[in-house]
């Protein structure tokens, strides 16, 4: 008998919490919509980071590579980006 009362008590508590959750969602749906957009943006950024890692693995960066302020070819642009990613600070190193 006590177990049934305990389960019934948890059921009522869960129902009250669920009702309260939906009350606050309906109270401020814009905040939840923005939270969903943030989660999607972070996930998409994570996916693109993996694609950029794949591209940088495929591009060969010479040992004597120096950054060019105005790269002329797409390969030089990609080498600048990938070399900056492998730099410890994340900034473009100065010559």
CNS distance restraints for C-alpha pairs under 8 A (distance, minus, plus):
assign (resid   1 and name CA) (resid   5 and name CA) 6.45 0.50 0.50
assign (resid   2 and name CA) (resid   6 and name CA) 6.14 0.50 0.50
assign (resid   3 and name CA) (resid   7 and name CA) 6.17 0.50 0.50
assign (resid   4 and name CA) (resid   8 and name CA) 6.03 0.50 0.50
assign (resid   5 and name CA) (resid   9 and name CA) 6.01 0.50 0.50
assign (resid   6 and name CA) (resid  10 and name CA) 6.28 0.50 0.50
assign (resid   7 and name CA) (resid  11 and name CA) 6.12 0.50 0.50
assign (resid   8 and name CA) (resid  12 and name CA) 6.29 0.50 0.50
assign (resid   9 and name CA) (resid  13 and name CA) 6.22 0.50 0.50
assign (resid  10 and name CA) (resid  14 and name CA) 6.00 0.50 0.50
assign (resid  11 and name CA) (resid  15 and name CA) 6.08 0.50 0.50
assign (resid  12 and name CA) (resid  16 and name CA) 6.14 0.50 0.50
assign (resid  13 and name CA) (resid  17 and name CA) 6.16 0.50 0.50
assign (resid  14 and name CA) (resid  18 and name CA) 6.02 0.50 0.50
assign (resid  15 and name CA) (resid  19 and name CA) 6.07 0.50 0.50
assign (resid  16 and name CA) (resid  20 and name CA) 6.09 0.50 0.50
assign (resid  17 and name CA) (resid  21 and name CA) 6.05 0.50 0.50
assign (resid  18 and name CA) (resid  22 and name CA) 6.30 0.50 0.50
assign (resid  19 and name CA) (resid  23 and name CA) 6.08 0.50 0.50
assign (resid  20 and name CA) (resid  24 and name CA) 6.35 0.50 0.50
assign (resid  21 and name CA) (resid  25 and name CA) 6.26 0.50 0.50
assign (resid  22 and name CA) (resid  26 and name CA) 6.00 0.50 0.50
assign (resid  23 and name CA) (resid  27 and name CA) 5.98 0.50 0.50
assign (resid  24 and name CA) (resid  28 and name CA) 6.30 0.50 0.50
assign (resid  25 and name CA) (resid  29 and name CA) 5.49 0.50 0.50
assign (resid  25 and name CA) (resid  32 and name CA) 6.91 0.50 0.50
assign (resid  28 and name CA) (resid  32 and name CA) 7.05 0.50 0.50
assign (resid  29 and name CA) (resid  33 and name CA) 6.12 0.50 0.50
assign (resid  30 and name CA) (resid  34 and name CA) 6.14 0.50 0.50
assign (resid  31 and name CA) (resid  35 and name CA) 6.15 0.50 0.50
assign (resid  32 and name CA) (resid  36 and name CA) 6.20 0.50 0.50
assign (resid  33 and name CA) (resid  37 and name CA) 6.30 0.50 0.50
assign (resid  34 and name CA) (resid  38 and name CA) 6.15 0.50 0.50
assign (resid  35 and name CA) (resid  39 and name CA) 6.26 0.50 0.50
assign (resid  36 and name CA) (resid  40 and name CA) 6.23 0.50 0.50
assign (resid  37 and name CA) (resid  41 and name CA) 6.08 0.50 0.50
assign (resid  38 and name CA) (resid  42 and name CA) 6.15 0.50 0.50
assign (resid  39 and name CA) (resid  43 and name CA) 6.17 0.50 0.50
assign (resid  40 and name CA) (resid  44 and name CA) 6.08 0.50 0.50
assign (resid  41 and name CA) (resid  45 and name CA) 6.07 0.50 0.50
assign (resid  42 and name CA) (resid  46 and name CA) 6.22 0.50 0.50
assign (resid  43 and name CA) (resid  47 and name CA) 6.39 0.50 0.50
assign (resid  44 and name CA) (resid  48 and name CA) 6.24 0.50 0.50
assign (resid  45 and name CA) (resid  49 and name CA) 6.10 0.50 0.50
assign (resid  46 and name CA) (resid  50 and name CA) 6.57 0.50 0.50
assign (resid  47 and name CA) (resid  51 and name CA) 6.58 0.50 0.50
assign (resid  48 and name CA) (resid  52 and name CA) 6.19 0.50 0.50
assign (resid  49 and name CA) (resid  53 and name CA) 6.24 0.50 0.50
assign (resid  50 and name CA) (resid  54 and name CA) 6.38 0.50 0.50
assign (resid  51 and name CA) (resid  55 and name CA) 6.39 0.50 0.50
assign (resid  52 and name CA) (resid  56 and name CA) 6.10 0.50 0.50
assign (resid  53 and name CA) (resid  57 and name CA) 6.12 0.50 0.50
assign (resid  54 and name CA) (resid  58 and name CA) 6.47 0.50 0.50
assign (resid  55 and name CA) (resid  59 and name CA) 6.39 0.50 0.50
assign (resid  56 and name CA) (resid  60 and name CA) 7.88 0.50 0.50
assign (resid  56 and name CA) (resid  78 and name CA) 7.80 0.50 0.50
assign (resid  56 and name CA) (resid  79 and name CA) 7.93 0.50 0.50
assign (resid  56 and name CA) (resid  82 and name CA) 5.48 0.50 0.50
assign (resid  59 and name CA) (resid  78 and name CA) 7.75 0.50 0.50
assign (resid  59 and name CA) (resid  79 and name CA) 7.08 0.50 0.50
assign (resid  60 and name CA) (resid  79 and name CA) 7.72 0.50 0.50
assign (resid  61 and name CA) (resid  65 and name CA) 6.70 0.50 0.50
assign (resid  61 and name CA) (resid  79 and name CA) 6.18 0.50 0.50
assign (resid  61 and name CA) (resid  83 and name CA) 7.32 0.50 0.50
assign (resid  66 and name CA) (resid  95 and name CA) 7.14 0.50 0.50
assign (resid  67 and name CA) (resid  80 and name CA) 6.05 0.50 0.50
assign (resid  67 and name CA) (resid  92 and name CA) 7.71 0.50 0.50
assign (resid  67 and name CA) (resid  93 and name CA) 7.59 0.50 0.50
assign (resid  67 and name CA) (resid  94 and name CA) 7.93 0.50 0.50
assign (resid  67 and name CA) (resid  95 and name CA) 7.31 0.50 0.50
assign (resid  68 and name CA) (resid  76 and name CA) 7.91 0.50 0.50
assign (resid  68 and name CA) (resid  80 and name CA) 7.42 0.50 0.50
assign (resid  71 and name CA) (resid  76 and name CA) 5.42 0.50 0.50
assign (resid  71 and name CA) (resid  77 and name CA) 5.61 0.50 0.50
assign (resid  72 and name CA) (resid  76 and name CA) 6.67 0.50 0.50
assign (resid  72 and name CA) (resid  77 and name CA) 7.59 0.50 0.50
assign (resid  73 and name CA) (resid  77 and name CA) 6.44 0.50 0.50
assign (resid  74 and name CA) (resid  78 and name CA) 6.15 0.50 0.50
assign (resid  75 and name CA) (resid  79 and name CA) 6.05 0.50 0.50
assign (resid  76 and name CA) (resid  80 and name CA) 6.14 0.50 0.50
assign (resid  77 and name CA) (resid  81 and name CA) 6.38 0.50 0.50
assign (resid  78 and name CA) (resid  82 and name CA) 6.08 0.50 0.50
assign (resid  79 and name CA) (resid  83 and name CA) 5.83 0.50 0.50
assign (resid  80 and name CA) (resid  84 and name CA) 6.09 0.50 0.50
assign (resid  81 and name CA) (resid  85 and name CA) 6.30 0.50 0.50
assign (resid  82 and name CA) (resid  86 and name CA) 6.40 0.50 0.50
assign (resid  83 and name CA) (resid  87 and name CA) 6.33 0.50 0.50
assign (resid  84 and name CA) (resid  90 and name CA) 5.82 0.50 0.50
assign (resid  84 and name CA) (resid  91 and name CA) 6.11 0.50 0.50
assign (resid  84 and name CA) (resid  92 and name CA) 5.33 0.50 0.50
assign (resid  84 and name CA) (resid  93 and name CA) 7.44 0.50 0.50
assign (resid  85 and name CA) (resid  90 and name CA) 5.73 0.50 0.50
assign (resid  86 and name CA) (resid  90 and name CA) 7.28 0.50 0.50
assign (resid  87 and name CA) (resid  91 and name CA) 7.05 0.50 0.50
assign (resid  87 and name CA) (resid  92 and name CA) 7.68 0.50 0.50
assign (resid  87 and name CA) (resid  93 and name CA) 7.70 0.50 0.50
